[in-house]
């Protein structure tokens, strides 16, 4: 089958479309014919080799694979699988590995869910990883409540664009930080207020009950905007100062409930099914910035790496 591969760490140009053996579903697994996959920030770190901990998700040897989430349909089911049949439209996130930028993936049945009705696979592929991350951050980690004040930093990106929509759906007052060119976009997503991050000092904002940081820099400054019972969730750290950034997150535990919460998502069927429900209800809509064929996987990575993306970059596999 066709798959996105690379034979050594480096810039986007190391990526190419190659061929690998087609997987077969084992016990408890589903074989999914992938129609589209999205590009996520962790894949950029892995491919570049700058973060070997992230790169470990690609396995030990070369060639390595890329792709974290996907949308497609069931091609076959393994022994012991119930609830899925051939042709069912599904979506999901790879279980602690990369490899969804390919024609087929074999995944545990408990790691996928029915894809939302009413959107095509390219649109659907923009949501599984970032949507479940935003859900974990706001629903589970921060326990965002109606009437609370939410700050979303990096509001126009993949996770940020979903978080703004979720904040609105949960009844929060949403303040968005984004590029100047994206302020109208994040307001359209549901932000009550939107500010240019380049011209806004953190000290001029707040206070907030919840801060969701998708950027990873200056975490202490934004933690300082929390109310006495405020909660902060960070889904990124400063990769240029990884040790110092992670130490800052761990050290924030001395602030008790106002510590910085950090997590690594590994969503299962329940979370994906909730994202399906929210998408079908209209509370969350996918945002696709650009679509690339699998043969131009390098172009997809290059676009995300350049920054300024609204929502997600998607790779059309079919």
Buried (B, 14 or more C-beta within 10 A) or exposed (E): BBBBBBEEBEEBEBBBBBEBEBBEBEEBBBBBBBBBBBBBBBBBBBBBEBBEEBBEBBEEEEBBBBBBBBBBBBBBBBEEBEEBEEEBBBBBBBEEBBBBBBBBBBBBBBBBBBBBEEBBBBBBBBBBBBBBBBBBBBBEBBEBEEEBBBBBBBBBBBBBBBBBBBBBBBEBBBBBBBBEEBBEBBBEBBBBBBBEBEEEEBEEBBEBBBBBBBBBBBBEEBBBBBBEEBBBBBBBBBBEEBEEBBEBBEEBEEBEEBBBBBEEBEBBBEBBEBBBEBBBEEBBBBBBBBBBEBEBBBBBBBBBBEEEBBBBBBBBBE
